[in-house]
Amino acid sequence: MPLSVQLAWLAVGLVGCVGILAVVKPSLFAVVAQRSSHWVDSNKVLAQLDRRVDVDKYVLPYSRVLGVAVLIAVVLMARLLSW
């Protein structure tokens, strides 16, 4: 079984466990939800990354290569979805 499918099943299993926890023990679910909803302030880090970049300068010279890369990505995603 491919790793992506295994990760998808793991994600589905974790979401299922949370759903079961919410149904069986709502008080414990509330504690878990409260602990996992802490806000992480990322503004300081993102402020350093917030610089204007002229994308055309990097994209236009390689438009054919990027177009092929996009088409390959579409084919791969279609193949994954067809399984």
Secondary structure, 3 states (H helix, E strand, C coil): CCHHHHHHHHHHHHHHHHHHHHHHCHHHHHHHHHHHCCCCCCHHHHHHHCCCCCHHHHHHHHHHHHHHHHHHHHHHHHHHHHC
